[in-house]
Amino acid sequence: MVEPCFEESIGFVARAMKNFGISALHLVNASTPLGPSGRMRGGHAQDVLESAVVDQTLSKAIEGLDISVGTTAQTAHSSTNLLRRPMTPKELGESLADVSGTVGLVFGREGTGLNNHELSMCDAIVTIPAADAYPTLNLSHAAAIIFYELSKPKLWVPSSDLASEGVKRTILGYMSELLAQAGYEEYKIGLTARALTSIMGRSAIRRREASLLAGGLRAILTSLSDEEQLPAQLSSPEQVRLPLER
């Protein structure tokens, strides 16, 4: 939960988490302490509230996740807005139906939600289709709907592992270097990286798939230049940094 404004919201979300067997709650730069009112709304989810982790930044909260999923009520009106092209909770549930790994759901502020920068930090985006006249749901209601789709019985039988954050960043690093060698402009490299990030997030790319993709991109890059001349940062996925999308 990014910058929740009301302790009651924290309590209601914790209660919904408890309903669907979810226990790891992170509060990012919360503007309100958790008091009696919030705890009362939490019902029997006091253990969730007690174990909540307080993070100063969103990047810290999603560190180490295999997939981070941002939530938004604002969908794109333009096909070029890659950040606002979300999947539905049902589609998210289906994409994660037969994998194992750590998935983080990122919820924004009660009034304004997540901004574009925060959404860009996520691997995938999800939205709940609602009436055009009033598409924004109450935070805890939205959370409960998404939790439900992720907790259907079939989702508790994983068969393959999600790709790690490290190998995904390696894929993006190889691709960015290939595009740079091809003469792509920096802002276009950023857009392409954002598109590939969305594709990997929406598909919940598996470890084996990502490994094969990274290996293929490395082979192409190696064939274009001596392996000894590959950019140093590509040997360390955690150090790969991509140009910002404009």
Helices and strands as residue ranges (DSSP letters): H 7-19, E 26-28, H 36-41, H 46-50, E 53-55, H 58-61, E 67-71, G 82-84, H 89-95, E 99-100, E 103-106, H 116-120, E 124-126, H 139-150, G 153-156, E 160-161, H 165-181, H 186-203, H 207-224, G 227-229, G 232-235, G 237-239
